Amino acid sequence: MTQIEYVEILRKNYNRVLLTKKETAHELNISSATVDRLRKNGELNSRKIGGGIYFTLEEIARFIYDI
């Protein structure tokens, strides 16, 4: 499966382009604390919107395929 195909699967599953920290942790099969650590280390880019932290589907796919 390519990175683009993975993004399309995520888009179909969630029907939106941003995921919460909890959803991101679920997709990556890691804890929310690990998501925070990756974000703080600059390994996983996030967006702050209205006080919440969100991750784009493309960023999640990039993280998986760059490992």
Secondary structure as the mmCIF struct_conf table of DSSP 4:
data_model
#
loop_
_struct_conf.conf_type_id
_struct_conf.id
_struct_conf.beg_label_comp_id
_struct_conf.beg_label_asym_id
_struct_conf.beg_label_seq_id
_struct_conf.end_label_comp_id
_struct_conf.end_label_asym_id
_struct_conf.end_label_seq_id
HELX_RH_AL_P HELX_RH_AL_P1 GLN A 3 TYR A 14
BEND BEND1 ASN A 15 VAL A 17
STRN STRN1 LEU A 18 THR A 20
HELX_RH_AL_P HELX_RH_AL_P2 LYS A 21 LEU A 28
TURN_TY1_P TURN_TY1_P1 ASN A 29 ASN A 29
BEND BEND2 ILE A 30 ILE A 30
HELX_RH_AL_P HELX_RH_AL_P3 SER A 32 LYS A 40
TURN_TY1_P TURN_TY1_P2 ASN A 41 GLY A 42
BEND BEND3 GLU A 43 LEU A 44
STRN STRN2 ARG A 47 ILE A 49
TURN_TY1_P TURN_TY1_P3 GLY A 50 GLY A 51
STRN STRN3 GLY A 52 THR A 56
HELX_RH_AL_P HELX_RH_AL_P4 LEU A 57 ASP A 66
#
